[in-house]
Amino acid sequence: MISHVFIGVADFARALDFYSALMPQLGLALKFSDPSRPWAGWMQPAHPRPLFLIGAPFDGAHAAGNGQMTALLAPSRAAVDSAHGAALAHGGVCEGAPGLRPEYHAGYYGAYFRDPDGNKLCVCCHE
């Protein structure tokens, strides 16, 4: 259903450091990184899509999306916890600690944070 998600960042080096710490916690591997463009992308090791991409916005202007959020699927509740910890340790800001969210559904376990550019992310496990 989704081909890719692209998140615009203001400081590529800072964002690359942040996402390079976060993505392995979710089992995602770096597919490419090109600081000259600048952009980078991650994927599930055995699947070319969907891609999660970061980079400079096409128009050169950056503003974090208010009300927009990208939710990344975690393989376990422990992965949610470790991803949230990695995010905070690399400049992220907590928007909701890891925990059950039964208002979504009985097994929903998630955590929320903003990256160093202010983009809101969720990591969640549905089991």
FENCOR-V592638 format. One record per pair of residues at least 12 apart in sequence whose ideal C-beta (glycine too) atoms are under 7 Angstrom apart, sorted by the first residue. I is the first residue (numbers start at 1). GAP is how many residues later the second one is. D is the distance in whole Angstrom. If there is no record, write none. Layout:
# FENCOR-V592638
I GAP D
I GAP D
This chain:
# FENCOR-V592638
2 48 5
3 46 6
3 47 6
4 45 7
4 46 6
4 47 4
4 49 6
5 45 7
5 47 5
5 48 7
5 65 5
6 47 4
6 49 7
7 47 5
7 63 7
7 112 5
8 47 7
8 48 7
8 49 4
8 54 5
9 45 5
9 46 7
9 47 7
9 53 7
9 108 5
10 52 4
10 107 5
12 23 6
12 26 4
12 43 7
12 44 6
14 77 7
14 102 5
15 39 5
15 100 7
15 101 6
15 102 6
16 17 6
16 24 6
17 73 6
18 72 5
18 73 6
18 74 7
18 97 5
18 98 6
19 35 6
21 65 5
21 68 7
21 69 4
22 61 6
22 64 5
22 65 5
23 19 5
25 54 6
25 57 5
25 58 4
25 61 5
26 46 6
26 48 5
26 53 6
26 57 6
26 97 6
27 17 7
27 48 6
28 14 4
28 15 6
28 16 6
28 24 7
29 13 6
29 14 6
29 16 5
30 12 6
31 12 5
31 20 7
37 18 6
38 17 6
38 18 6
39 14 6
39 15 7
39 16 3
40 14 6
40 15 7
41 12 5
62 55 7
64 53 6
64 54 3
64 55 5
65 54 7
68 52 7
69 51 4
69 52 7
69 53 6
70 51 5
71 51 4
71 53 6
72 49 7
72 50 7
72 51 5
73 51 7
74 49 5
74 50 6
74 51 5
76 49 6
77 32 5
77 48 5
79 46 7
80 18 5
80 29 6
80 30 6
80 31 5
80 43 5
80 44 7
80 45 5
81 17 5
83 40 4
84 14 5
84 27 4
84 29 6
84 39 6
87 26 5
88 25 7
91 25 4
92 21 4
92 22 6
92 23 6
92 24 7
93 20 6
93 21 5
94 19 5
95 17 4
95 18 5
95 19 6
95 25 6
96 15 6
96 16 4
97 14 6
98 13 4
107 19 6
107 20 6
108 16 6
108 18 6
109 15 7
109 16 5
110 12 5
110 13 7
110 14 4
111 12 5
